[in-house]
Amino acid sequence: MNVAFVSNVVYPFVVGGAEKRIYEIGTRLADRGHTVTVYGRHFWNGPESTTHDGLHLEAVAPETDLYTDDRRSIPEALGFAGRLTPRLLRDAGEHDLLVASVFPYFPVFPTVLAGWRHDVPIVTTWHECWRDYWRDYLGHLAPGGMAVERLTAKLPQHAVAVSGVTADRLAEIGPARDDIAVVHNGVDVDHIQSIEPVETPYDVLAVGRLVEAKRVETLLRAVARLGDGEGDSSRPAGVRLGVIGDGPERERLESLSDDLGIADRVDFLGFLDDYDDVLAHLRGTAVVASASVREGFGITLVEALAADCTVVAVDHPNSAGSEVVDDAGFLVEPTVESLADGLDRALAGERPPTPPLDRAREFDWHVIADRAESVYRDVIAEHRS
């Protein structure tokens, strides 16, 4: 196969879930003898056309800032789509398949146009389907975001979702559910297991952006309910919580931890630039907690499973957390009381029915690449038949 991925950001020069997925799947496809090209912005040093780890990188636009006021930049997305258009209209015919990462939506349109012009099938990768969440993200501009997402869902495409939850939500505005393939995100289990744990781990760790949907406030209140642990020999006195990540909620959450009287037991570590530093914390921590009610997939949960942590996560219809964790962790109601009870069980040493590491191996990148390769082959074969 000759496969081209379309993404304005390119891993490892920009670090994020969508671009890492392309890298992990793409490098494995390249190792299997397929030709893999990535059309993106010029975030790497060197010529616009280069090869990195077996991937052909083609810069169609210069490097630029991706965010404006802590939100993805709309002008950046439009600018990339504009510069991408003539390049794909010229070169799309060299490929058997075009795979477009949906967010931030606009680049999907020239990808579909180029595919139509050159008779090349299009696969779209949906990491989330926001729908009503646009109101929280864009406020008064939400109708525009919702309209673009809905229009993107209506384009001719072979849709791939990273979870069943995302596929279900997408099916309500676009392709039929039976026409949406699910190819999960993945992790490198062996790499995670090879990381040396931190010397002084936290009792409980949370990883993620500090935004409202992550419900870190619920986690703080749950930790406060656990008390100081005195008189309970099953866990250390004064449960210590580490929070890795940053975002607009940080100042409020730091203030809340002070109000709850647990500021001396909660550390807000911010973003850690080195991914292995995050893994080192996971490897050292026994319990990882997530109160998030909105997860298109939940890669941090898989990373925690791969680190052999006991995961305590919220079961919510807008989150793929339960789909990822299944019975390899503890799934609780999205309340302070239920989360505190789940943490109490995990801190007491109770382990889930399925070993976390066994569950994590189902999401190893080699398994995910097999699934992606199968879907891509099927799309090409169907298009040619």
C-alpha positions in Angstrom: 0.0 0.0 0.0 0.9 3.6 -0.5 -0.7 5.5 2.3 -0.7 9.3 3.0 -1.7 10.8 6.3 -2.9 14.4 6.5 -2.2 16.2 9.8 -1.1 19.7 10.5 1.0 18.5 13.4 3.8 15.8 13.1 5.2 13.6 15.8 7.7 13.7 17.4 8.3 17.4 16.5 4.9 18.2 18.1 3.7 15.9 20.9 0.0 15.0 21.1 -2.3 12.0 20.8 -3.5 12.4 17.2 0.0 12.9 15.7 1.5 10.1 17.9 -1.1 7.7 16.6 -0.1 8.5 13.0 3.6 8.0 13.9 3.0 4.7 15.7 0.8 3.2 13.0 2.7 4.7 10.2 6.2 3.5 11.3 4.8 0.0 11.7 3.3 0.1 8.3 6.6 1.3 6.9 8.4 -1.6 8.6 6.0 -4.0 6.9 7.0 -2.6 3.5 4.3 -0.1 2.9 5.0 3.5 1.6 3.9 6.0 4.1 3.8 9.8 3.6 2.7 12.5 6.1 1.5 15.9 4.8 1.9 18.5 7.6 3.4 21.7 8.8 7.1 22.2 8.7 7.8 21.6 12.4 11.1 19.7 11.8 14.6 21.0 11.1 15.9 20.5 7.6 14.3 20.4 4.1 10.6 20.5 3.5 10.7 17.0 2.1 12.5 14.5 4.3 12.4 11.0 5.8 12.2 10.3 9.5 11.9 6.8 11.0 10.8 5.4 7.7 8.1 8.0 7.1 8.2 10.5 4.2 7.4 13.9 5.6 6.1 16.6 3.3 5.8 20.2 4.6 2.9 22.0 2.9 2.9 24.9 5.3 5.3 26.6 7.7 5.5 26.1 11.4 3.2 28.3 13.4 1.4 28.6 16.8 -1.5 26.1 17.1 -3.3 27.8 20.0 -5.0 31.1 20.6 -6.1 31.9 24.2 -5.8 28.2 25.2 -8.0 27.0 22.3 -6.9 25.6 18.9 -6.5 28.4 16.4 -9.2 28.6 13.7 -6.9 30.8 11.5 -4.2 28.2 11.8 -6.5 25.4 10.7 -7.9 27.4 7.8 -4.4 28.4 6.7 -3.2 24.9 6.7 -6.2 23.7 4.7 -5.6 26.5 2.2 -1.9 25.5 1.7 -2.7 21.8 1.6 -5.3 22.1 -1.2 -3.0 22.7 -4.2 -0.5 20.2 -3.0 -3.0 17.4 -2.6 -4.8 18.3 -5.8 -1.4 17.8 -7.5 -0.1 14.7 -5.7 -3.0 12.7 -4.3 -3.0 10.4 -7.2 0.4 9.0 -6.1 -1.3 7.3 -3.2 -3.6 4.4 -2.7 -5.3 5.9 0.3 -5.6 9.3 2.0 -6.1 9.2 5.8 -7.1 12.6 7.3 -7.1 13.3 11.0 -10.4 15.1 11.5 -9.7 17.7 14.2 -9.4 20.6 13.3 -11.8 19.6 10.5 -10.9 22.1 7.8 -8.1 20.0 6.2 -10.6 17.2 5.7 -12.3 19.2 3.0 -9.4 19.6 0.5 -8.4 15.9 1.3 -11.9 14.8 0.2 -11.7 17.1 -2.9 -8.3 15.7 -3.9 -9.5 12.1 -3.3 -12.5 12.8 -5.6 -10.4 14.3 -8.3 -7.8 11.5 -8.3 -10.2 8.7 -7.5 -8.4 7.9 -4.2 -10.5 6.7 -1.2 -10.6 8.7 2.0 -10.4 7.5 5.5 -11.1 9.9 8.3 -9.9 9.4 11.9 -12.4 10.7 14.5 -10.8 11.1 17.9 -13.9 12.7 19.3 -17.3 13.9 18.2 -18.1 17.0 20.3 -21.6 17.9 19.3 -23.1 19.8 22.3 -19.6 20.2 23.9 -19.0 23.0 21.4 -21.0 25.3 23.7 -18.5 24.8 26.5 -15.5 25.1 24.2 -16.5 28.1 22.0 -19.4 29.8 23.9 -21.3 32.1 21.5 -19.2 30.8 18.6 -20.5 27.2 19.2 -23.0 27.1 16.4 -20.1 27.6 13.9 -18.2 24.7 15.4 -21.2 22.4 15.5 -22.0 23.2 11.9 -18.5 22.5 10.7 -18.4 19.2 12.6 -21.8 18.2 11.2 -20.7 19.1 7.7 -17.5 17.2 8.0 -19.5 14.1 9.2 -21.6 14.3 6.0 -18.7 14.3 3.6 -18.1 11.0 1.6 -15.6 9.1 3.7 -14.7 5.8 5.4 -14.9 6.9 9.0 -12.7 5.4 11.7 -13.4 6.2 15.4 -10.9 5.6 18.2 -13.7 4.2 20.5 -17.2 2.8 20.4 -18.4 5.9 22.3 -17.0 8.2 19.6 -18.4 6.0 16.9 -21.9 6.1 18.5 -21.8 9.9 18.8 -20.6 10.2 15.2 -23.3 8.0 13.9 -25.9 10.5 15.2 -24.7 13.2 12.8 -23.0 11.3 10.0 -22.3 7.8 8.7 -24.4 4.8 9.7 -22.9 3.1 12.8 -22.3 -0.1 10.9 -20.2 1.9 8.4 -17.8 3.2 11.1 -14.8 1.1 12.0 -13.3 1.3 15.5 -9.6 1.3 15.7 -8.5 2.2 19.2 -5.5 4.3 20.2 -2.6 2.4 21.6 0.5 2.3 23.8 4.0 0.7 23.7 3.6 -1.7 26.7 7.2 -2.9 26.7 8.5 0.7 26.7 6.3 1.7 29.6 7.3 -1.4 31.5 11.0 -0.5 30.9 10.7 2.9 32.6 12.3 3.2 36.0 9.7 4.3 38.6 10.1 7.6 40.5 11.8 7.2 43.8 9.1 9.0 45.8 5.7 8.1 44.2 2.3 9.5 45.0 -0.4 7.4 46.6 -2.8 8.5 43.8 -2.0 10.1 40.5 -4.2 12.0 38.0 -3.0 12.9 34.5 -4.8 15.2 32.1 -5.7 18.8 31.1 -7.2 20.9 33.8 -10.5 21.6 32.2 -14.0 21.3 33.5 -14.8 18.0 31.7 -12.0 16.3 33.6 -13.8 16.9 36.9 -10.6 17.2 38.9 -12.7 19.1 41.5 -14.6 15.8 42.1 -11.3 14.0 42.6 -10.0 16.6 45.1 -13.2 16.3 47.1 -12.9 12.6 47.1 -9.4 12.7 48.4 -10.5 15.1 51.1 -13.2 12.6 52.1 -10.5 9.9 52.6 -9.2 11.9 55.6 -5.7 11.6 56.8 -5.7 7.8 56.9 -4.9 7.6 60.6 -6.0 4.4 62.2 -6.1 2.6 58.9 -3.1 0.4 58.5 -4.0 -0.5 54.9 -2.8 2.9 53.5 -0.3 5.5 54.6 -1.5 8.4 56.8 -2.3 11.4 54.6 -3.1 10.2 51.1 -0.9 12.2 48.7 -2.3 13.1 45.3 -0.1 14.2 42.3 -1.8 16.0 39.4 0.1 16.1 36.1 -1.3 18.5 33.6 -2.2 22.2 33.2 -5.1 24.2 32.0 -7.6 27.1 32.7 -8.9 25.3 35.9 -5.6 25.1 37.6 -5.8 28.3 39.8 -9.3 27.5 40.9 -8.4 23.9 41.7 -5.3 25.0 43.7 -7.5 27.3 45.7 -10.1 24.5 46.3 -7.4 22.1 47.6 -6.5 24.8 50.1 -10.2 25.3 51.1 -10.6 21.6 51.6 -7.5 21.5 53.9 -5.5 19.1 51.6 -3.2 21.6 50.0 -0.2 20.0 51.8 -1.1 16.6 50.3 -1.8 17.7 46.7 0.9 18.6 44.2 0.0 20.3 40.9 3.0 19.3 38.7 1.9 21.0 35.5 2.8 19.6 32.1 5.9 17.4 32.1 7.8 18.0 28.8 9.4 14.5 28.8 6.8 11.8 28.2 9.0 9.3 30.0 8.8 11.5 33.2 5.0 11.0 33.1 5.5 7.3 32.7 8.0 7.2 35.6 5.3 8.6 37.8 2.8 6.1 36.5 5.2 3.2 37.1 5.8 4.3 40.7 2.2 5.0 41.6 -0.1 2.2 42.7 -3.4 4.0 42.0 -4.4 6.2 39.1 -7.7 8.1 39.2 -9.8 9.8 36.6 -13.1 11.6 37.3 -13.4 12.7 33.7 -16.9 12.5 32.1 -15.7 13.2 28.5 -13.1 11.0 26.9 -13.0 10.2 23.2 -10.7 7.4 24.1 -8.7 7.9 27.3 -5.0 7.1 26.4 -3.9 8.0 30.0 -6.0 5.1 31.3 -4.3 2.7 28.9 -0.9 4.0 29.9 -1.9 3.5 33.6 -2.9 -0.1 32.9 0.3 -0.7 31.0 2.2 0.6 34.1 0.2 -2.0 36.1 -1.6 0.6 38.2 -5.0 0.0 39.7 -7.3 2.4 37.8 -10.3 4.1 39.4 -12.3 5.8 36.7 -15.8 7.3 36.2 -18.4 5.4 34.2 -20.2 7.9 32.1 -22.0 7.7 28.7 -19.9 10.5 27.2 -16.6 8.8 28.2 -14.8 5.8 26.7 -13.2 5.2 30.0 -15.4 2.1 30.8 -14.7 0.8 27.3 -11.0 1.0 27.9 -10.8 -0.1 31.5 -13.5 -2.8 31.4 -13.0 -5.1 34.4 -9.2 -4.3 34.7 -10.0 -1.4 37.0 -12.7 0.0 39.2 -15.5 1.9 37.4 -17.5 4.2 39.7 -20.4 6.6 39.5 -19.5 10.3 38.7 -20.0 11.4 42.3 -17.6 12.3 45.1 -18.8 9.5 47.3 -18.5 6.8 44.7 -15.0 8.0 43.6 -13.9 8.1 47.3 -15.1 4.5 47.8 -13.3 3.3 44.7 -10.1 5.0 45.8 -10.5 3.5 49.3 -10.7 0.0 47.8 -7.7 0.5 45.6 -5.6 2.1 48.3 -6.4 -0.9 50.5 -4.7 -3.1 48.0 -7.8 -4.6 46.3 -7.1 -5.5 42.7 -9.5 -5.8 39.7 -10.6 -9.2 38.2 -8.5 -8.8 35.1 -4.8 -7.9 35.6 -4.3 -4.4 34.2 -1.2 -5.4 32.3 -3.2 -8.1 30.4 -5.8 -5.6 29.4 -3.1 -3.1 28.3 -1.6 -5.6 25.9 -4.9 -5.6 24.0 -4.0 -2.0 23.1 -0.4 -2.5 22.2 0.5 -0.5 19.1 1.4 -3.7 17.2 -2.2 -4.9 17.7 -3.6 -1.5 16.8 -1.4 -1.3 13.6 -2.7 -4.8 12.6 -6.3 -3.5 12.9 -5.5 -0.3 11.0 -3.7 -2.1 8.2 -6.7 -4.4 7.8 -9.2 -1.5 7.6 -7.0 0.3 5.1 -6.7 -2.8 2.9 -10.4 -3.3 3.0 -11.2 0.3 2.0 -8.8 0.1 -0.9 -10.2 -3.2 -2.1 -13.7 -2.0 -1.8 -12.9 1.1 -3.8 -11.3 -0.9 -6.6 -14.0 -3.5 -6.8 
